[in-house]
Amino acid sequence: MDSRACALFPWAARMAALNLILACLPVAAAQEHDIEYVAEHLPEAAANHRLASLPLWQPAPVAWSVASQVAYSRNSSGELALAGPMAAIGLQYRLAPRWTLAAVGFYDRLQFSGENDQRPLEVRFATSVPLALPAQAEFASLGGRATIAGVGLALARDIASGWLKQWQVTFGIVAQRVSLRDYATAYRLLGGPSAGATGVVDYSADYNLLPALLGLSRRFERGDWTLGPHALLVMPLVRRGVEGRIVGQGFDIHGDTAEVGAGKHFGDPALAFGFDLEYRPWRAWLDVGALLSQPLAEPAMHKGIDGSVLLSVGLRF
């Protein structure tokens, strides 16, 4: 193994320790975000987890490689959470000595949960709600499920010279569908002129996204172990308006923020860091980098998210 690979191991240990210390430090009380803001960010954070854990990164040069990946994802805000399993498969084919084509497919099924959460109720998807909003509200329970599914293609090139020599750059695009079903909670207003009003707010919708991917990765081998640092930049090629429905005494209103001039917000840029630790005899790996970095990254990228966990493992065939 070359000297740069040897030098990586103590550096990686220091970075892992620093991430762990930062993740455990107490943080200042988060700003209170309204229910619509959080209802958008929970599934967006889960969609980021999916892209951050795709089995894209090329193993040692071989003609064909198949990888399976499973993960557990959880994002939370106050008493509300979205959590569940994720699964993906990747196929890689070496087109030429320095070029690799990859195809991925994935299917994730997560559940919303949470009770007795208090935060403001605000509605941006419609302009004619007969309530004095925003107003502090209590949300009795959050239910429903999120299904994240899709396919993607990527092209990777090994860098042969320069300061990134022996690294690999990856370009890709993913067709991703986020389906939210029964994503609803009962509300009761606690303050303002409409205090005491009750009803249900529902954010069930389908979002078809088309994120572009730009990644950088490398493999460092030592004995039976391989370390694979990688970074992934996600840029949405399309964004969607946030859909919702609010029901109360005497009204039932459905809307879309894009249609009422409040903007297209669903589908955000993201930056993810991973660090695969692979035991080569088993062809199995754990993404230590994602486990340590996501508790810091998601709350920074999606305000209102105060807890984030991504446990990702994989197996090559």
Secondary structure, 3 states (H helix, E strand, C coil): CCHHHHHHHHHHHHHHHHHHHHHHCCCCCCCCCCHHHHHHHHHHHHHHHHHHCCCCCCCCCCCEEEEEEEEEEEEEECCEEEEEEEEEEEEEEEEECCEEEEEEEEEEEEEEECEEEEEEECCCCCCCCCCCCCEEEEEEEEEEEEEEEEEEEEEEEECCCCCCCCCEEEEEEEEEEEEEEEEEEEEEECCCCCCCCEEEEECCEEEEECEEEEEEECCEEECCEEEEEEEEEEEECCCECCEEEEEECCEEEEEECCCCCCCCCECCCEEEEEEEEEECCCCEEEEHHHHHHHHHHHHHHCCCCCEEEEEEEEEEC
